[in-house]
Amino acid sequence: MSRNYQKTVVVCGSGSSRPDSTNYRIAEAVGKRLGAAGYAVATGGYGGTMEAALKGAHSGKVTTIGVTLSSRVEAPNEYVATRIEADSYTDRLMELVGLGDAFVILEGGPGTLLELAMVWALKSRGVITACPIVCLCEQWREVVETMSFYSEQALAATSFLHFASDVDEAVALIARHVPLDA
């Protein structure tokens, strides 16, 4: 897994969000706020919220990272300054996990659920430490509550997740747990 020198926040979310959607605007605002604060932003590097987060961060003159697939024909979005190519989807996820000092999980589908489940599981097992996982979408609260209802292990692991009601709260949580001067 690669490690970059700048504190990096990985933003996960739907690759199909359109520029006129609320989800896209939220991702762009997250990226902009993180970039303005001085955090590098990493995503899967393609469209939707991945593009939006990097677009927002790009205005902050910070490193924007796209972790893409070497086998995929689609080009990364125009806001990727640093491209990391992975050979498989699993390698791509592991690369993103390795980059993250913090994670913001936006609205999404099965791929975003996989990303949330992976970082949540690795955090609960101590594989990754001291990095907040911030869910900025009610969708994930419902998923986590459902899992917690059926599993005591999942209930215990909910302490590793933070739920933010808006972009300001999400960025404040990250700044509190991942200060740039540390």
C-alpha positions, 0 to 999 in steps of 0.5 A, a space after each residue: 500500500 502506498 503512503 503519501 506524506 500529506 494527511 489524506 481523507 478517502 471519500 467513498 460514494 456513488 460513481 453514478 451521481 450526476 453533477 446536478 444531484 444533491 449527492 454530487 454537490 455534497 461530495 464537492 462541498 466535502 472535497 472543497 472543505 477538506 482541501 481548504 483545510 489542507 487535507 489531500 483527498 483520495 477517491 476511486 478516481 472516476 465519475 460521480 462523487 469521486 469526481 465531485 470530491 476531487 473537483 472540490 479539493 482541487 480548488 484548495 491546491 492540495 494533492 488529489 489522488 485517484 486510485 484506478 484500475 489498470 484494466 479499465 478503459 475509462 479515463 480517470 476524471 480531470 481532477 486526479 493529480 496523482 494516479 495510482 493504478 491497481 490491478 484488481 478491485 480488491 487491490 484498489 480497495 486495499 490501496 485506498 485503505 492504505 492511503 486513508 488517515 480518515 474516511 468519509 462515506 457518502 450515499 452510494 450503492 453496493 460498491 460504497 457499502 463494500 468500502 464502508 464494510 471493509 474499513 469498518 471491519 479493519 478498524 474494529 479488528 485493529 488493522 487500521 488505527 486512529 482514523 475516523 470513519 465518518 458517514 455523511 448519509 442517513 442510509 448508512 445509519 440505517 444499515 449499521 442499526 440493522 446490522 447491530 440489531 442482529 449482531 452483538 459484534 456489530 453493535 460493539 463495533 459501532 463505536 468506530 463509526 461517526 455519523 455527521 448530519 452535514 459537511 461542516 460536522 463531517 470535516 470538524 470530526 476529521 479535524 478533531 481526530 486527524 489534526 494536520 499539525 500532528 
